[in-house]
């Protein structure tokens, strides 16, 4: 099974760090990187999902191993290290993504150490909102708050389903409304790339859309779901007109077609599949399958350590996104897309 190859590749990424998190990527010339706390956080969800799908506790044990490591590197104030390794200054986005793993580890085990860790992380995130509801500090780019922080809001809302902290949902809804104000007449967003004035990879575009979609679902607010839907319709039209997606786009949807962002394509397939689940519009299911089939064909099956089962950041490998690298989050979203599409096509 090709998905098992990518799952085993994720296992290798954890073995490469002596089981201290998942290595951020495998570089074709330099080998494995240090562990990446941010993506280790949301990879935990994938490992639990495949433990259930394959009926193998091995993947569940690996997920708990990752969750324990994250608990061990959490700072006293609740933040977790940003970037690769364990010494980086906290980053709002990174801590927000780690919530997904801590929250899921608690759901799977009932062990309150994971819930306590998640609670501390949520409190740190809330405490660092300024009076205008902005996260201006602890940013990837100083004083730059991208709209893909919708995924931070999603992480907080998901965790608060268990924490039930008063007023958090209302606060997060107001933050989300502020991000919604950044939508353009072209159904794009300003500031949805990694840096101001830069084109946005489909990776961060999908981050932004998925955040709106899942927050709308959790808040039972169709306004945010509609935002996601309008942008996905725009992307479907672009895909139809060109026969493929660009690796990155500017705010007017001018695309860089010199490469494809394989990671972002897998994520967009997930968003379309989720829209199908929420709207029962079969167009979304159709395009989710088409885009994922194209992504599926780009899996690496060269029988070498670090390459077998890997998913590249870009196609071709020297494309602009994660050049010559196979990111752990690319494998994660590839695996998530497969499982979700298997579910909706089986049903």
ZADO-1210 file (C-alpha; in nm, 4 decimals, padded with zeros to 6 digits):
<atoms>
<atom x="00.0000" y="00.0000" z="00.0000" code="UNK" pos="1"/>
<atom x="00.1506" y="00.3317" z="-00.1103" code="UNK" pos="2"/>
<atom x="00.0086" y="00.5166" z="00.1877" code="UNK" pos="3"/>
<atom x="00.1861" y="00.2715" z="00.4183" code="UNK" pos="4"/>
<atom x="00.5139" y="00.3742" z="00.2533" code="UNK" pos="5"/>
<atom x="00.4519" y="00.7380" z="00.3519" code="UNK" pos="6"/>
<atom x="00.3446" y="00.6362" z="00.7012" code="UNK" pos="7"/>
<atom x="00.6663" y="00.4385" z="00.7398" code="UNK" pos="8"/>
<atom x="00.8557" y="00.7412" z="00.6097" code="UNK" pos="9"/>
<atom x="00.7019" y="00.9462" z="00.8936" code="UNK" pos="10"/>
<atom x="00.8174" y="00.6752" z="01.1331" code="UNK" pos="11"/>
<atom x="01.1708" y="00.7138" z="00.9927" code="UNK" pos="12"/>
<atom x="01.1500" y="01.0897" z="01.0529" code="UNK" pos="13"/>
<atom x="01.0876" y="01.0177" z="01.4221" code="UNK" pos="14"/>
<atom x="01.3546" y="00.7490" z="01.4445" code="UNK" pos="15"/>
<atom x="01.6013" y="00.9975" z="01.2925" code="UNK" pos="16"/>
<atom x="01.5724" y="01.2147" z="01.6063" code="UNK" pos="17"/>
<atom x="01.5988" y="00.9205" z="01.8478" code="UNK" pos="18"/>
<atom x="01.2240" y="00.9523" z="01.9064" code="UNK" pos="19"/>
<atom x="01.2469" y="01.3172" z="02.0099" code="UNK" pos="20"/>
<atom x="00.9872" y="01.4523" z="01.7693" code="UNK" pos="21"/>
<atom x="00.9649" y="01.4250" z="01.3908" code="UNK" pos="22"/>
<atom x="01.2493" y="01.5592" z="01.1749" code="UNK" pos="23"/>
<atom x="01.1229" y="01.8588" z="00.9775" code="UNK" pos="24"/>
<atom x="01.2419" y="01.7195" z="00.6454" code="UNK" pos="25"/>
<atom x="01.4788" y="01.4950" z="00.4566" code="UNK" pos="26"/>
<atom x="01.7129" y="01.6957" z="00.2332" code="UNK" pos="27"/>
<atom x="01.8249" y="01.5096" z="-00.0757" code="UNK" pos="28"/>
<atom x="02.1870" y="01.6223" z="-00.0235" code="UNK" pos="29"/>
<atom x="02.2069" y="01.6780" z="00.3544" code="UNK" pos="30"/>
<atom x="01.9846" y="01.4077" z="00.5050" code="UNK" pos="31"/>
<atom x="01.7535" y="01.4475" z="00.8033" code="UNK" pos="32"/>
<atom x="01.6999" y="01.7815" z="00.9762" code="UNK" pos="33"/>
<atom x="01.6423" y="01.8332" z="01.3506" code="UNK" pos="34"/>
<atom x="01.2940" y="01.7766" z="01.4929" code="UNK" pos="35"/>
<atom x="01.0217" y="02.0326" z="01.4282" code="UNK" pos="36"/>
<atom x="00.7881" y="02.0802" z="01.7262" code="UNK" pos="37"/>
<atom x="00.5186" y="02.2607" z="01.5229" code="UNK" pos="38"/>
<atom x="00.4608" y="01.9895" z="01.2654" code="UNK" pos="39"/>
<atom x="00.5239" y="01.7097" z="01.5149" code="UNK" pos="40"/>
<atom x="00.2157" y="01.8509" z="01.6890" code="UNK" pos="41"/>
<atom x="-00.0250" y="01.8020" z="01.4047" code="UNK" pos="42"/>
<atom x="00.1408" y="01.4815" z="01.2801" code="UNK" pos="43"/>
<atom x="00.0172" y="01.3251" z="01.6057" code="UNK" pos="44"/>
<atom x="-00.3393" y="01.3439" z="01.4697" code="UNK" pos="45"/>
<atom x="-00.2372" y="01.1570" z="01.1557" code="UNK" pos="46"/>
<atom x="-00.0678" y="00.8810" z="01.3544" code="UNK" pos="47"/>
<atom x="-00.3790" y="00.8300" z="01.5676" code="UNK" pos="48"/>
<atom x="-00.5999" y="00.8258" z="01.2581" code="UNK" pos="49"/>
<atom x="-00.3887" y="00.5558" z="01.0947" code="UNK" pos="50"/>
<atom x="-00.3719" y="00.3531" z="01.4157" code="UNK" pos="51"/>
<atom x="-00.7513" y="00.3361" z="01.3959" code="UNK" pos="52"/>
<atom x="-00.7601" y="00.2776" z="01.0197" code="UNK" pos="53"/>
<atom x="-00.4978" y="00.0011" z="01.0210" code="UNK" pos="54"/>
<atom x="-00.5951" y="-00.1370" z="01.3634" code="UNK" pos="55"/>
<atom x="-00.2295" y="-00.1208" z="01.4705" code="UNK" pos="56"/>
<atom x="-00.1293" y="00.0136" z="01.8123" code="UNK" pos="57"/>
<atom x="00.2215" y="00.0804" z="01.6835" code="UNK" pos="58"/>
<atom x="00.1105" y="00.4132" z="01.5354" code="UNK" pos="59"/>
<atom x="-00.0779" y="00.5091" z="01.8491" code="UNK" pos="60"/>
<atom x="00.2318" y="00.4435" z="02.0593" code="UNK" pos="61"/>
<atom x="00.4369" y="00.6584" z="01.8230" code="UNK" pos="62"/>
<atom x="00.1809" y="00.9390" z="01.8577" code="UNK" pos="63"/>
<atom x="00.1989" y="00.9279" z="02.2384" code="UNK" pos="64"/>
<atom x="00.5788" y="00.9287" z="02.2161" code="UNK" pos="65"/>
<atom x="00.5605" y="01.2535" z="02.0165" code="UNK" pos="66"/>
<atom x="00.3068" y="01.4060" z="02.2568" code="UNK" pos="67"/>
<atom x="00.5261" y="01.3200" z="02.5563" code="UNK" pos="68"/>
<atom x="00.8227" y="01.4865" z="02.3877" code="UNK" pos="69"/>
<atom x="00.6206" y="01.8035" z="02.3275" code="UNK" pos="70"/>
<atom x="00.5122" y="01.8136" z="02.6918" code="UNK" pos="71"/>
<atom x="00.8769" y="01.7778" z="02.7964" code="UNK" pos="72"/>
<atom x="00.9916" y="02.0829" z="02.5941" code="UNK" pos="73"/>
<atom x="00.7039" y="02.3167" z="02.6870" code="UNK" pos="74"/>
<atom x="00.8133" y="02.6353" z="02.8613" code="UNK" pos="75"/>
<atom x="00.6848" y="02.7303" z="03.2024" code="UNK" pos="76"/>
<atom x="00.4692" y="03.0074" z="03.0506" code="UNK" pos="77"/>
<atom x="00.2916" y="02.7555" z="02.8225" code="UNK" pos="78"/>
<atom x="00.4655" y="02.8376" z="02.4942" code="UNK" pos="79"/>
<atom x="00.6557" y="02.5830" z="02.2900" code="UNK" pos="80"/>
<atom x="00.9767" y="02.6353" z="02.0920" code="UNK" pos="81"/>
<atom x="00.9406" y="02.7819" z="01.7442" code="UNK" pos="82"/>
<atom x="01.1274" y="02.6530" z="01.4410" code="UNK" pos="83"/>
<atom x="01.3412" y="02.3409" z="01.4353" code="UNK" pos="84"/>
<atom x="01.4995" y="02.1998" z="01.7484" code="UNK" pos="85"/>
<atom x="01.4109" y="02.2945" z="02.1048" code="UNK" pos="86"/>
<atom x="01.5949" y="02.6236" z="02.1565" code="UNK" pos="87"/>
<atom x="01.3965" y="02.8588" z="01.9324" code="UNK" pos="88"/>
<atom x="01.1935" y="03.1501" z="02.0617" code="UNK" pos="89"/>
<atom x="00.8205" y="03.0755" z="02.0658" code="UNK" pos="90"/>
<atom x="00.6137" y="03.1494" z="01.7557" code="UNK" pos="91"/>
<atom x="00.2366" y="03.1987" z="01.7809" code="UNK" pos="92"/>
<atom x="00.1657" y="02.9831" z="01.4770" code="UNK" pos="93"/>
<atom x="00.3857" y="02.6966" z="01.5936" code="UNK" pos="94"/>
<atom x="00.2301" y="02.6785" z="01.9391" code="UNK" pos="95"/>
<atom x="-00.1152" y="02.6961" z="01.7790" code="UNK" pos="96"/>
<atom x="-00.0426" y="02.3916" z="01.5628" code="UNK" pos="97"/>
<atom x="00.0967" y="02.1895" z="01.8518" code="UNK" pos="98"/>
<atom x="-00.2447" y="02.2214" z="02.0185" code="UNK" pos="99"/>
<atom x="-00.3860" y="01.9716" z="01.7695" code="UNK" pos="100"/>
<atom x="-00.1530" y="01.6991" z="01.8951" code="UNK" pos="101"/>
<atom x="-00.1944" y="01.7722" z="02.2664" code="UNK" pos="102"/>
<atom x="-00.5721" y="01.7916" z="02.2375" code="UNK" pos="103"/>
<atom x="-00.5874" y="01.4636" z="02.0443" code="UNK" pos="104"/>
<atom x="-00.3507" y="01.2829" z="02.2834" code="UNK" pos="105"/>
<atom x="-00.5852" y="01.3761" z="02.5689" code="UNK" pos="106"/>
<atom x="-00.8907" y="01.2561" z="02.3746" code="UNK" pos="107"/>
<atom x="-00.7215" y="00.9244" z="02.3020" code="UNK" pos="108"/>
<atom x="-00.5884" y="00.8630" z="02.6541" code="UNK" pos="109"/>
<atom x="-00.7826" y="01.0702" z="02.9054" code="UNK" pos="110"/>
<atom x="-00.4430" y="01.1583" z="03.0557" code="UNK" pos="111"/>
<atom x="-00.4712" y="01.5065" z="03.2067" code="UNK" pos="112"/>
<atom x="-00.1052" y="01.5871" z="03.1509" code="UNK" pos="113"/>
<atom x="-00.1885" y="01.6436" z="02.7838" code="UNK" pos="114"/>
<atom x="-00.4925" y="01.8547" z="02.8680" code="UNK" pos="115"/>
<atom x="-00.2920" y="02.0603" z="03.1158" code="UNK" pos="116"/>
<atom x="-00.0236" y="02.1169" z="02.8562" code="UNK" pos="117"/>
<atom x="-00.2850" y="02.2219" z="02.5992" code="UNK" pos="118"/>
<atom x="-00.4493" y="02.4564" z="02.8518" code="UNK" pos="119"/>
<atom x="-00.1186" y="02.6285" z="02.9256" code="UNK" pos="120"/>
<atom x="-00.0530" y="02.6715" z="02.5538" code="UNK" pos="121"/>
<atom x="-00.4000" y="02.8202" z="02.4961" code="UNK" pos="122"/>
<atom x="-00.3540" y="03.0595" z="02.7860" code="UNK" pos="123"/>
<atom x="-00.0185" y="03.1725" z="02.6459" code="UNK" pos="124"/>
<atom x="-00.1769" y="03.2390" z="02.3070" code="UNK" pos="125"/>
<atom x="-00.4686" y="03.4322" z="02.4575" code="UNK" pos="126"/>
<atom x="-00.2378" y="03.6322" z="02.6844" code="UNK" pos="127"/>
<atom x="-00.0353" y="03.7422" z="02.3828" code="UNK" pos="128"/>
<atom x="-00.3298" y="03.8905" z="02.1973" code="UNK" pos="129"/>
<atom x="-00.3027" y="04.2691" z="02.2248" code="UNK" pos="130"/>
<atom x="-00.5975" y="04.4942" z="02.3107" code="UNK" pos="131"/>
<atom x="-00.6978" y="04.5123" z="01.9428" code="UNK" pos="132"/>
<atom x="-00.7089" y="04.1344" z="01.9147" code="UNK" pos="133"/>
<atom x="-00.3825" y="04.1063" z="01.7199" code="UNK" pos="134"/>
<atom x="-00.0912" y="03.8663" z="01.7544" code="UNK" pos="135"/>
<atom x="00.1882" y="04.1104" z="01.6756" code="UNK" pos="136"/>
<atom x="00.4589" y="03.9458" z="01.8826" code="UNK" pos="137"/>
<atom x="00.6218" y="03.6039" z="01.8612" code="UNK" pos="138"/>
<atom x="00.5811" y="03.6070" z="01.4836" code="UNK" pos="139"/>
<atom x="00.7686" y="03.4257" z="01.2076" code="UNK" pos="140"/>
<atom x="00.8271" y="03.7683" z="01.0493" code="UNK" pos="141"/>
<atom x="00.8502" y="04.0513" z="01.3016" code="UNK" pos="142"/>
<atom x="00.5271" y="04.2526" z="01.3300" code="UNK" pos="143"/>
<atom x="00.3618" y="04.0519" z="01.0504" code="UNK" pos="144"/>
<atom x="00.0352" y="03.8735" z="01.1259" code="UNK" pos="145"/>
<atom x="-00.0628" y="03.6564" z="00.8266" code="UNK" pos="146"/>
<atom x="-00.4189" y="03.5463" z="00.7630" code="UNK" pos="147"/>
<atom x="-00.3125" y="03.1817" z="00.7817" code="UNK" pos="148"/>
<atom x="-00.3297" y="03.2389" z="01.1572" code="UNK" pos="149"/>
<atom x="-00.6870" y="03.1184" z="01.1034" code="UNK" pos="150"/>
<atom x="-00.5310" y="02.7803" z="01.1812" code="UNK" pos="151"/>
<atom x="-00.4258" y="02.9125" z="01.5228" code="UNK" pos="152"/>
<atom x="-00.7858" y="03.0167" z="01.5871" code="UNK" pos="153"/>
<atom x="-00.8972" y="02.6697" z="01.4766" code="UNK" pos="154"/>
<atom x="-00.6526" y="02.5046" z="01.7178" code="UNK" pos="155"/>
<atom x="-00.7811" y="02.7149" z="02.0071" code="UNK" pos="156"/>
<atom x="-01.1474" y="02.6499" z="01.9234" code="UNK" pos="157"/>
<atom x="-01.0875" y="02.2764" z="01.8862" code="UNK" pos="158"/>
<atom x="-00.9103" y="02.2592" z="02.2216" code="UNK" pos="159"/>
<atom x="-01.1762" y="02.4698" z="02.3904" code="UNK" pos="160"/>
<atom x="-01.4350" y="02.2028" z="02.3109" code="UNK" pos="161"/>
<atom x="-01.2839" y="02.0251" z="02.6104" code="UNK" pos="162"/>
<atom x="-01.1467" y="02.3187" z="02.8122" code="UNK" pos="163"/>
<atom x="-01.4741" y="02.5175" z="02.7958" code="UNK" pos="164"/>
<atom x="-01.3001" y="02.8409" z="02.8933" code="UNK" pos="165"/>
<atom x="-01.5589" y="03.1174" z="02.9089" code="UNK" pos="166"/>
<atom x="-01.5582" y="03.3819" z="02.6317" code="UNK" pos="167"/>
<atom x="-01.2817" y="03.2165" z="02.4251" code="UNK" pos="168"/>
<atom x="-01.5147" y="03.1237" z="02.1400" code="UNK" pos="169"/>
<atom x="-01.6502" y="03.4774" z="02.1222" code="UNK" pos="170"/>
<atom x="-01.2978" y="03.6196" z="02.1292" code="UNK" pos="171"/>
<atom x="-01.1796" y="03.3865" z="01.8537" code="UNK" pos="172"/>
<atom x="-01.4829" y="03.4733" z="01.6424" code="UNK" pos="173"/>
<atom x="-01.3857" y="03.8401" z="01.6594" code="UNK" pos="174"/>
<atom x="-01.0259" y="03.7574" z="01.5603" code="UNK" pos="175"/>
<atom x="-01.1569" y="03.5553" z="01.2662" code="UNK" pos="176"/>
<atom x="-01.3822" y="03.8417" z="01.1555" code="UNK" pos="177"/>
<atom x="-01.0785" y="04.0678" z="01.1473" code="UNK" pos="178"/>
<atom x="-00.8986" y="03.8236" z="00.9174" code="UNK" pos="179"/>
<atom x="-01.2099" y="03.8119" z="00.6996" code="UNK" pos="180"/>
<atom x="-01.1762" y="04.1860" z="00.6453" code="UNK" pos="181"/>
<atom x="-00.8561" y="04.1132" z="00.4487" code="UNK" pos="182"/>
<atom x="-01.0417" y="03.9432" z="00.1629" code="UNK" pos="183"/>
<atom x="-01.0024" y="04.1131" z="-00.1756" code="UNK" pos="184"/>
<atom x="-01.2488" y="04.1623" z="-00.4606" code="UNK" pos="185"/>
<atom x="-01.0647" y="03.8786" z="-00.6392" code="UNK" pos="186"/>
<atom x="-01.1513" y="03.6326" z="-00.3592" code="UNK" pos="187"/>
<atom x="-00.7961" y="03.6239" z="-00.2344" code="UNK" pos="188"/>
<atom x="-00.6444" y="03.7556" z="00.0879" code="UNK" pos="189"/>
<atom x="-00.3791" y="04.0103" z="00.1550" code="UNK" pos="190"/>
<atom x="-00.1098" y="03.8785" z="00.3885" code="UNK" pos="191"/>
<atom x="-00.1683" y="03.5068" z="00.3298" code="UNK" pos="192"/>
<atom x="00.1914" y="03.4431" z="00.2295" code="UNK" pos="193"/>
<atom x="00.4953" y="03.3870" z="00.4494" code="UNK" pos="194"/>
<atom x="00.5985" y="03.7537" z="00.4232" code="UNK" pos="195"/>
<atom x="00.4391" y="04.0858" z="00.3223" code="UNK" pos="196"/>
<atom x="00.4195" y="04.1503" z="-00.0529" code="UNK" pos="197"/>
<atom x="00.5272" y="03.7953" z="-00.1369" code="UNK" pos="198"/>
<atom x="00.3275" y="03.5555" z="-00.3537" code="UNK" pos="199"/>
<atom x="00.1512" y="03.2935" z="-00.1435" code="UNK" pos="200"/>
<atom x="00.2287" y="02.9251" z="-00.1854" code="UNK" pos="201"/>
<atom x="-00.0763" y="02.7024" z="-00.2140" code="UNK" pos="202"/>
<atom x="00.0444" y="02.5665" z="00.1218" code="UNK" pos="203"/>
<atom x="-00.0354" y="02.8899" z="00.3097" code="UNK" pos="204"/>
<atom x="-00.3399" y="02.9566" z="00.0905" code="UNK" pos="205"/>
<atom x="-00.4789" y="02.6194" z="00.1995" code="UNK" pos="206"/>
<atom x="-00.3848" y="02.6927" z="00.5615" code="UNK" pos="207"/>
<atom x="-00.5961" y="03.0099" z="00.5475" code="UNK" pos="208"/>
<atom x="-00.8958" y="02.8472" z="00.3789" code="UNK" pos="209"/>
<atom x="-00.8973" y="02.5412" z="00.6041" code="UNK" pos="210"/>
<atom x="-00.8842" y="02.7643" z="00.9098" code="UNK" pos="211"/>
<atom x="-01.1938" y="02.9564" z="00.8000" code="UNK" pos="212"/>
<atom x="-01.3753" y="02.6359" z="00.7079" code="UNK" pos="213"/>
<atom x="-01.3102" y="02.4466" z="01.0302" code="UNK" pos="214"/>
<atom x="-01.3703" y="02.7504" z="01.2510" code="UNK" pos="215"/>
<atom x="-01.7005" y="02.8097" z="01.0740" code="UNK" pos="216"/>
<atom x="-01.7930" y="02.4488" z="01.1431" code="UNK" pos="217"/>
<atom x="-01.6975" y="02.4644" z="01.5123" code="UNK" pos="218"/>
<atom x="-01.8690" y="02.8006" z="01.5635" code="UNK" pos="219"/>
<atom x="-02.1725" y="02.6922" z="01.3592" code="UNK" pos="220"/>
<atom x="-02.1217" y="03.0103" z="01.1568" code="UNK" pos="221"/>
<atom x="-02.1956" y="02.9680" z="00.7840" code="UNK" pos="222"/>
<atom x="-02.0317" y="03.3047" z="00.7050" code="UNK" pos="223"/>
<atom x="-01.6832" y="03.1616" z="00.7494" code="UNK" pos="224"/>
<atom x="-01.7694" y="02.8440" z="00.5594" code="UNK" pos="225"/>
<atom x="-01.8894" y="03.0596" z="00.2695" code="UNK" pos="226"/>
<atom x="-01.5581" y="03.2452" z="00.2643" code="UNK" pos="227"/>
<atom x="-01.3774" y="02.9143" z="00.2229" code="UNK" pos="228"/>
<atom x="-01.6247" y="02.8056" z="-00.0428" code="UNK" pos="229"/>
<atom x="-01.5820" y="03.1217" z="-00.2529" code="UNK" pos="230"/>
<atom x="-01.2034" y="03.0837" z="-00.2587" code="UNK" pos="231"/>
<atom x="-01.2194" y="02.7149" z="-00.3434" code="UNK" pos="232"/>
<atom x="-01.4509" y="02.7942" z="-00.6366" code="UNK" pos="233"/>
<atom x="-01.1887" y="03.0415" z="-00.7575" code="UNK" pos="234"/>
<atom x="-00.9187" y="02.7739" z="-00.7286" code="UNK" pos="235"/>
<atom x="-01.1307" y="02.5164" z="-00.9131" code="UNK" pos="236"/>
<atom x="-01.1763" y="02.7632" z="-01.1987" code="UNK" pos="237"/>
<atom x="-00.8000" y="02.8203" z="-01.2155" code="UNK" pos="238"/>
<atom x="-00.7369" y="02.4462" z="-01.2133" code="UNK" pos="239"/>
<atom x="-00.9866" y="02.3934" z="-01.4939" code="UNK" pos="240"/>
<atom x="-00.8413" y="02.6698" z="-01.7103" code="UNK" pos="241"/>
<atom x="-00.4762" y="02.5616" z="-01.6754" code="UNK" pos="242"/>
<atom x="-00.5066" y="02.1882" z="-01.6125" code="UNK" pos="243"/>
<atom x="-00.2943" y="02.2239" z="-01.2989" code="UNK" pos="244"/>
<atom x="-00.2364" y="02.4566" z="-01.0076" code="UNK" pos="245"/>
<atom x="00.0507" y="02.7019" z="-00.9828" code="UNK" pos="246"/>
<atom x="00.2928" y="02.6605" z="-00.6950" code="UNK" pos="247"/>
<atom x="00.2123" y="03.0113" z="-00.5762" code="UNK" pos="248"/>
<atom x="-00.0175" y="03.3032" z="-00.6574" code="UNK" pos="249"/>
<atom x="-00.0292" y="03.6758" z="-00.6058" code="UNK" pos="250"/>
<atom x="-00.3392" y="03.8550" z="-00.4769" code="UNK" pos="251"/>
<atom x="-00.4803" y="03.8804" z="-00.8324" code="UNK" pos="252"/>
<atom x="-00.4343" y="03.5052" z="-00.8891" code="UNK" pos="253"/>
<atom x="-00.1424" y="03.5478" z="-01.1264" code="UNK" pos="254"/>
<atom x="00.0353" y="03.2161" z="-01.0827" code="UNK" pos="255"/>
<atom x="00.3916" y="03.0900" z="-01.0883" code="UNK" pos="256"/>
<atom x="00.3506" y="02.7722" z="-01.2949" code="UNK" pos="257"/>
<atom x="00.7220" y="02.6856" z="-01.2978" code="UNK" pos="258"/>
<atom x="00.6498" y="02.4373" z="-01.0174" code="UNK" pos="259"/>
<atom x="00.3691" y="02.2823" z="-00.8164" code="UNK" pos="260"/>
<atom x="00.3538" y="02.2987" z="-00.4371" code="UNK" pos="261"/>
<atom x="00.2764" y="01.9315" z="-00.3750" code="UNK" pos="262"/>
<atom x="00.2082" y="01.9979" z="-00.0073" code="UNK" pos="263"/>
<atom x="-00.0466" y="02.2683" z="-00.0843" code="UNK" pos="264"/>
<atom x="-00.2197" y="02.0528" z="-00.3455" code="UNK" pos="265"/>
<atom x="-00.2745" y="01.7756" z="-00.0892" code="UNK" pos="266"/>
<atom x="-00.4116" y="02.0339" z="00.1539" code="UNK" pos="267"/>
<atom x="-00.6487" y="02.1781" z="-00.1064" code="UNK" pos="268"/>
<atom x="-00.7790" y="01.8281" z="-00.1799" code="UNK" pos="269"/>
<atom x="-00.8566" y="01.7995" z="00.1930" code="UNK" pos="270"/>
<atom x="-01.0407" y="02.1343" z="00.1961" code="UNK" pos="271"/>
<atom x="-01.2498" y="02.0318" z="-00.1050" code="UNK" pos="272"/>
<atom x="-01.3321" y="01.6968" z="00.0542" code="UNK" pos="273"/>
<atom x="-01.4368" y="01.8719" z="00.3756" code="UNK" pos="274"/>
<atom x="-01.6550" y="02.1115" z="00.1760" code="UNK" pos="275"/>
<atom x="-01.8224" y="01.8111" z="00.0171" code="UNK" pos="276"/>
<atom x="-01.8917" y="01.6699" z="00.3629" code="UNK" pos="277"/>
<atom x="-02.0445" y="01.9984" z="00.4788" code="UNK" pos="278"/>
<atom x="-02.2388" y="02.0945" z="00.1653" code="UNK" pos="279"/>
<atom x="-02.2948" y="01.7628" z="-00.0181" code="UNK" pos="280"/>
<atom x="-02.1929" y="01.9422" z="-00.3390" code="UNK" pos="281"/>
<atom x="-02.0383" y="01.6676" z="-00.5515" code="UNK" pos="282"/>
<atom x="-01.8303" y="01.9169" z="-00.7516" code="UNK" pos="283"/>
<atom x="-01.6021" y="01.9506" z="-00.4479" code="UNK" pos="284"/>
<atom x="-01.5673" y="01.5743" z="-00.4187" code="UNK" pos="285"/>
<atom x="-01.4885" y="01.5448" z="-00.7906" code="UNK" pos="286"/>
<atom x="-01.2115" y="01.8024" z="-00.7806" code="UNK" pos="287"/>
<atom x="-01.0731" y="01.6736" z="-00.4496" code="UNK" pos="288"/>
<atom x="-01.0234" y="01.3354" z="-00.6153" code="UNK" pos="289"/>
<atom x="-00.8710" y="01.4851" z="-00.9306" code="UNK" pos="290"/>
<atom x="-00.6205" y="01.7013" z="-00.7454" code="UNK" pos="291"/>
<atom x="-00.5277" y="01.4218" z="-00.5076" code="UNK" pos="292"/>
<atom x="-00.4755" y="01.1745" z="-00.7905" code="UNK" pos="293"/>
<atom x="-00.2218" y="01.4169" z="-00.9356" code="UNK" pos="294"/>
<atom x="-00.0557" y="01.4483" z="-00.5939" code="UNK" pos="295"/>
<atom x="-00.0614" y="01.0703" z="-00.5479" code="UNK" pos="296"/>
<atom x="00.1447" y="01.0295" z="-00.8649" code="UNK" pos="297"/>
<atom x="00.4223" y="01.2454" z="-00.7182" code="UNK" pos="298"/>
<atom x="00.4994" y="01.0205" z="-00.4225" code="UNK" pos="299"/>
<atom x="00.8626" y="00.9027" z="-00.4265" code="UNK" pos="300"/>
<atom x="00.9124" y="00.5263" z="-00.4272" code="UNK" pos="301"/>
<atom x="01.2888" y="00.5078" z="-00.4789" code="UNK" pos="302"/>
<atom x="01.4002" y="00.2234" z="-00.2455" code="UNK" pos="303"/>
<atom x="01.6443" y="00.4347" z="-00.0457" code="UNK" pos="304"/>
<atom x="01.6319" y="00.5469" z="00.3168" code="UNK" pos="305"/>
<atom x="01.4784" y="00.8940" z="00.3362" code="UNK" pos="306"/>
<atom x="01.3216" y="00.8715" z="-00.0097" code="UNK" pos="307"/>
<atom x="01.0907" y="00.5708" z="-00.0149" code="UNK" pos="308"/>
<atom x="00.7407" y="00.6982" z="00.0574" code="UNK" pos="309"/>
<atom x="00.8541" y="01.0621" z="00.0744" code="UNK" pos="310"/>
<atom x="00.6504" y="01.3555" z="-00.0571" code="UNK" pos="311"/>
<atom x="00.8481" y="01.6485" z="-00.1930" code="UNK" pos="312"/>
<atom x="00.7728" y="02.0097" z="-00.1131" code="UNK" pos="313"/>
<atom x="00.7785" y="02.1001" z="-00.4823" code="UNK" pos="314"/>
<atom x="00.7446" y="01.9304" z="-00.8162" code="UNK" pos="315"/>
<atom x="00.9934" y="01.9384" z="-00.9737" code="UNK" pos="316"/>
<atom x="01.2151" y="01.8840" z="-00.6712" code="UNK" pos="317"/>
<atom x="01.4073" y="02.2076" z="-00.7383" code="UNK" pos="318"/>
<atom x="01.0898" y="02.4181" z="-00.7322" code="UNK" pos="319"/>
<atom x="01.0684" y="02.7225" z="-00.5075" code="UNK" pos="320"/>
<atom x="00.8858" y="02.5621" z="-00.2143" code="UNK" pos="321"/>
<atom x="01.1170" y="02.3617" z="00.0160" code="UNK" pos="322"/>
<atom x="01.3713" y="02.3096" z="-00.2632" code="UNK" pos="323"/>
<atom x="01.5330" y="01.9617" z="-00.2598" code="UNK" pos="324"/>
<atom x="01.3427" y="01.8769" z="00.0577" code="UNK" pos="325"/>
<atom x="01.0813" y="01.6210" z="00.1609" code="UNK" pos="326"/>
<atom x="00.8932" y="01.7889" z="00.4499" code="UNK" pos="327"/>
<atom x="00.7243" y="01.5852" z="00.7207" code="UNK" pos="328"/>
<atom x="00.4138" y="01.8009" z="00.6826" code="UNK" pos="329"/>
<atom x="00.3929" y="01.7095" z="00.3121" code="UNK" pos="330"/>
<atom x="00.3694" y="01.3421" z="00.4091" code="UNK" pos="331"/>
<atom x="00.1182" y="01.4286" z="00.6823" code="UNK" pos="332"/>
<atom x="-00.1208" y="01.6117" z="00.4495" code="UNK" pos="333"/>
<atom x="-00.0806" y="01.3460" z="00.1797" code="UNK" pos="334"/>
<atom x="-00.1817" y="01.0791" z="00.4318" code="UNK" pos="335"/>
<atom x="-00.4687" y="01.2904" z="00.5663" code="UNK" pos="336"/>
<atom x="-00.5998" y="01.3494" z="00.2143" code="UNK" pos="337"/>
<atom x="-00.5896" y="00.9801" z="00.1298" code="UNK" pos="338"/>
<atom x="-00.7816" y="00.8807" z="00.4421" code="UNK" pos="339"/>
<atom x="-01.0471" y="01.1502" z="00.4014" code="UNK" pos="340"/>
<atom x="-01.0984" y="01.0706" z="00.0329" code="UNK" pos="341"/>
<atom x="-01.1164" y="00.6998" z="00.1127" code="UNK" pos="342"/>
<atom x="-01.3912" y="00.7818" z="00.3623" code="UNK" pos="343"/>
<atom x="-01.6035" y="00.9995" z="00.1347" code="UNK" pos="344"/>
<atom x="-01.5689" y="00.7745" z="-00.1703" code="UNK" pos="345"/>
<atom x="-01.6508" y="00.4625" z="00.0348" code="UNK" pos="346"/>
<atom x="-01.9615" y="00.6269" z="00.1730" code="UNK" pos="347"/>
</atoms>
